[in-house]
Amino acid sequence: MKRIPTNIITGFLGAGKTTSILSLLARKPENEKWAILINEFGNVGVDGAMLNKQGALVQEVPGGCMCCVAGLPMSVGINALLAEKPDRLILEPTGLGHPKEIINKLTSESFANYIDLKATITLVDPRHFSDTLYTDNQNFQDQLALADVLVANKVDECVDYDLIAFETFAESCEPAKAAIGKVEQGELALEWLELERVQRQAAHSHHHHHSDDAAPLPGFELAPGQTYVRKENSGQGYKSCGWFFAADQVFDFSQLFKLLSNVNAMRVKAVVNTERGCYAFNAVNQVVSVNELSLEGFESRFEVIDKDLLPYDELENILLSLIQQAE
């Protein structure tokens, strides 16, 4: 079989990776079949739900960095997608992932005859260059170092100082980046996918380990009468809590937006059935964006990620109070 052009699209929490992939899918050549491997720190598969039914084959590896959750789920997911003979494969690692090990895996002997690894694209919110929570993080540093294409996303939300900090950093990189971009709403250029990968060095070695019970796919089965399940995860100094609600649970849109605007966490994301339809919610530091999805009868999913342990029981009770009762 021919080697499949493959890209890694990486970036720290809230950089806009999933939005960027959705934008690429909306503009991909109509005659091409693309495959996406989604990796999430949490266990309920929110990003995969957003990409499902968007014109691509999708596999998921939840529960932590895909190269740490045992290499097996990652290999199984890639092999399942390659078996469908896609024209392009895209990997979206968790924002807390370290791309070095993923690159090593994709360029290993086991995949050498099947994958043509192209440019790694790293998205960054330029405002993060002013925050040591990001700049002191080894994964953040390595995502920038290993980028062939470095993209400032959300530039419409930045001030001049943020953009100057990004430009100064980008121009100082050695070896030089193949491309440097500034975009809004994750509008990546399709031609960036075709750029060749350059051998680059990460600044750190990683030996993280995540929970052994992480499943290769987020397949939840609710017991008869059960309306939701809750899953927690931790690693690399971060904690997550996720909820998976049955498809017949419908949430109040306005009250949910208000709730997510007040959750003081680094990252909150959700795909939710509301009385207005199915919506994706993304919250970064209490700033919420909303996008309507063309999904019906879909299970709602919520994920909260932060460095601190949050009052999950209280949040769960509020979520349950926002479910509309059937008339």
C-alpha positions in Angstrom: 0.0 0.0 0.0 1.1 3.6 -0.5 2.5 5.5 2.5 -0.3 7.8 3.9 0.6 11.5 4.3 0.3 12.1 8.1 0.4 15.2 10.2 0.5 15.8 14.0 -1.5 18.9 15.1 -0.5 19.7 18.6 -0.8 22.6 21.1 -1.4 23.1 24.8 -4.8 23.1 26.5 -7.2 25.5 24.8 -5.0 26.3 21.8 -7.7 25.4 19.4 -6.6 22.1 17.9 -10.1 20.6 17.4 -11.4 23.8 15.9 -8.5 23.8 13.5 -9.2 20.2 12.4 -12.8 21.0 11.9 -11.8 24.0 9.7 -9.5 21.7 7.6 -12.2 19.1 7.2 -14.6 21.8 5.9 -12.0 22.7 3.2 -10.5 19.3 2.3 -10.7 18.1 -1.3 -14.1 16.4 -1.8 -12.6 13.3 -3.4 -10.3 12.6 -0.4 -11.0 10.5 2.6 -9.3 11.7 5.8 -8.8 9.8 9.1 -8.4 11.4 12.5 -6.9 9.9 15.7 -8.0 11.9 18.7 -6.2 11.7 22.0 -7.7 13.3 25.2 -6.4 13.7 28.7 -9.9 12.9 30.0 -11.9 9.7 29.6 -15.2 10.8 28.0 -14.2 11.7 24.4 -15.5 15.2 24.0 -13.2 16.1 21.0 -14.0 12.9 19.2 -17.7 13.7 19.6 -17.2 17.1 17.9 -15.4 15.5 15.0 -17.7 12.6 14.5 -19.9 12.9 11.4 -17.8 15.7 10.0 -16.7 13.8 6.9 -13.8 11.9 8.4 -13.0 8.5 9.9 -12.4 9.0 13.7 -10.7 6.9 16.3 -10.1 7.9 19.9 -7.5 7.2 22.6 -8.7 8.8 25.9 -7.2 8.8 29.3 -3.9 10.6 29.0 -1.1 11.1 26.5 -1.5 8.5 23.8 2.1 7.3 24.0 1.8 6.7 27.7 -1.6 5.1 28.0 0.4 2.0 26.9 1.4 2.2 23.2 -1.1 -0.5 22.4 -4.3 1.7 22.1 -2.4 4.2 19.9 -1.2 1.4 17.6 -4.6 -0.2 17.5 -6.2 3.1 16.6 -3.7 3.9 13.9 -4.0 0.4 12.4 -7.8 0.6 12.3 -7.6 3.9 10.4 -4.9 2.7 8.0 -7.0 -0.3 7.2 -9.6 2.1 5.7 -7.0 3.3 3.3 -7.4 7.1 3.9 -5.8 9.7 1.8 -4.6 11.6 4.9 -4.1 10.8 8.6 -4.2 13.5 11.2 -3.2 12.9 14.9 -4.4 15.3 17.6 -2.6 14.5 20.8 -3.9 15.8 24.2 -2.8 19.3 25.0 -0.8 17.7 27.9 0.9 15.3 25.6 4.6 15.3 24.5 4.9 15.0 20.7 8.4 13.6 20.8 7.3 10.1 21.6 4.5 10.2 19.1 6.9 11.3 16.4 9.2 8.4 17.4 6.4 6.0 17.2 5.2 7.1 13.8 8.7 7.0 12.4 9.5 3.6 13.9 10.1 0.5 11.8 6.6 -0.8 12.5 5.0 2.2 10.6 7.8 3.1 8.2 6.2 1.4 5.3 2.7 2.8 5.9 3.1 6.4 7.2 4.7 9.4 5.4 5.1 11.8 8.4 4.8 15.3 7.2 5.1 18.6 9.0 4.1 18.8 12.7 1.8 21.8 13.2 1.7 23.4 16.7 -0.9 25.9 17.6 -0.3 28.4 20.4 -2.3 31.2 22.0 0.1 34.1 22.0 -1.2 35.3 25.3 0.4 32.2 26.9 3.9 33.7 26.3 3.1 36.0 29.2 2.1 33.3 31.7 4.7 31.1 33.4 2.0 28.4 33.9 2.6 27.7 30.2 6.1 28.9 29.6 7.6 26.9 32.5 5.7 23.7 31.4 8.0 21.2 29.7 5.3 19.9 27.3 4.5 23.4 26.2 8.2 24.0 25.5 8.6 20.8 23.6 5.5 21.4 21.5 7.0 24.6 20.3 10.4 23.1 19.8 9.2 20.2 17.7 6.9 22.3 15.5 7.7 22.5 11.8 4.8 24.9 11.4 4.2 27.3 14.3 0.8 29.0 14.3 -0.5 31.8 16.5 -4.2 31.2 16.9 -6.9 33.5 18.3 -4.9 36.6 17.2 -8.2 38.5 17.1 -8.2 38.2 20.9 -4.6 39.4 21.4 -3.1 42.7 22.0 0.0 43.9 20.2 2.3 42.8 23.0 1.1 39.2 22.7 1.8 39.2 19.0 5.2 40.7 19.4 6.1 38.1 22.0 5.0 35.3 19.6 6.9 36.9 16.6 10.1 37.3 18.7 10.0 33.7 19.8 9.1 32.3 16.3 11.9 34.2 14.6 14.5 33.0 17.1 13.8 29.3 16.6 16.7 27.1 15.4 16.4 25.3 13.0 14.0 27.8 11.5 10.3 26.8 11.2 9.1 25.8 7.7 6.2 28.2 8.2 5.0 30.7 10.7 1.3 31.7 10.7 -1.1 34.0 12.5 -4.8 32.9 12.3 -8.2 33.3 13.8 -10.7 30.5 14.5 -8.0 27.9 13.7 -8.0 28.6 10.0 -4.9 26.6 9.1 -3.7 26.8 5.5 -4.1 23.5 3.7 -0.7 23.8 2.0 1.0 23.6 5.5 0.0 19.9 5.6 2.2 19.2 2.6 5.4 20.6 4.1 8.2 18.2 4.9 9.1 17.3 8.4 12.5 18.4 9.7 14.4 16.4 12.5 14.1 18.6 15.5 15.2 18.1 19.2 12.9 18.4 22.2 14.4 20.0 25.2 13.3 17.3 27.7 13.0 13.5 28.1 9.6 12.3 29.3 8.8 9.2 31.3 5.3 9.9 32.5 2.9 7.2 33.4 -0.8 7.3 33.4 -3.5 5.0 34.8 -3.4 1.4 33.5 -7.2 1.1 33.3 -7.5 3.6 30.4 -9.6 2.1 27.6 -8.6 2.4 24.0 -12.1 3.7 23.1 -14.6 5.7 25.3 -17.3 3.1 25.0 -19.7 3.7 28.0 -22.6 1.4 28.5 -25.1 2.8 31.0 -27.0 0.3 33.0 -30.8 0.2 32.7 -32.2 3.3 34.4 -28.7 4.9 34.7 -28.6 8.3 33.2 -24.9 9.2 33.6 -21.4 8.1 34.6 -18.5 10.0 35.9 -14.8 9.4 35.1 -11.7 11.0 36.7 -8.1 11.0 35.6 -4.8 12.6 36.8 -1.2 12.9 35.6 1.6 15.4 35.0 0.3 17.6 37.7 -3.2 18.0 36.2 -6.6 16.5 37.1 -9.7 15.9 35.0 -13.3 14.9 35.7 -15.7 14.0 33.0 -19.4 13.1 32.8 -21.2 11.1 30.1 -25.0 11.5 30.0 -27.6 9.4 28.2 -29.0 10.7 24.9 -32.4 11.4 26.4 -31.0 13.9 29.0 -31.6 17.4 27.7 -30.0 20.4 29.3 -31.1 24.0 29.7 -28.9 26.0 27.2 -28.9 29.4 29.0 -28.3 28.0 32.4 -25.6 25.7 31.1 -23.8 28.6 29.5 -24.0 30.6 32.7 -22.6 27.6 34.7 -19.6 27.0 32.3 -18.8 30.8 32.4 -18.4 30.5 36.2 -16.4 27.3 36.4 -12.9 28.5 37.5 -10.8 25.9 35.6 -8.1 26.0 33.0 -10.2 24.1 30.5 -13.8 23.1 30.2 -15.3 21.5 27.1 -18.6 19.8 26.4 -20.8 18.4 23.7 -24.4 18.8 25.0 -28.0 18.0 24.0 -30.0 21.1 24.9 -33.6 22.3 24.2 -32.1 24.3 21.3 -30.2 21.3 19.7 -26.7 19.9 20.1 -23.9 22.3 20.9 -20.2 22.3 21.6 -19.0 24.4 24.5 -15.4 25.5 25.0 -14.3 27.4 28.0 -10.7 28.6 28.6 -10.2 30.6 31.9 -14.0 31.3 32.0 -14.3 32.6 28.5 -16.9 30.4 26.7 -17.4 29.9 23.0 -20.3 27.9 21.5 -20.8 26.1 18.2 -23.9 24.4 17.0 -23.4 20.7 15.9 -25.5 18.7 13.4 -25.9 15.8 15.8 -29.2 14.2 17.0 -29.8 11.7 19.8 -26.2 12.1 21.0 -24.9 11.4 24.5 -23.8 14.6 26.2 -20.2 14.8 27.5 -18.5 17.2 29.8 -14.8 17.5 30.8 -13.1 19.8 33.3 -9.3 20.0 33.5 -7.2 22.0 36.0 -4.1 21.7 38.1 -6.2 21.7 41.3 -8.8 19.3 42.5 -12.1 21.1 42.0 -15.5 20.5 43.9 -16.7 17.9 41.4 -19.6 16.7 43.6 -21.0 20.2 43.7 -20.5 20.6 39.9 -22.2 17.3 39.3 -25.2 18.3 41.4 -25.5 21.6 39.4 -25.3 19.7 36.1 -28.1 17.4 37.2 -30.3 20.3 38.2 -30.0 21.7 34.6 -31.6 18.6 33.0 -35.0 19.5 31.8 -37.8 17.2 32.9 -39.8 15.5 30.1 -43.3 16.9 29.8 
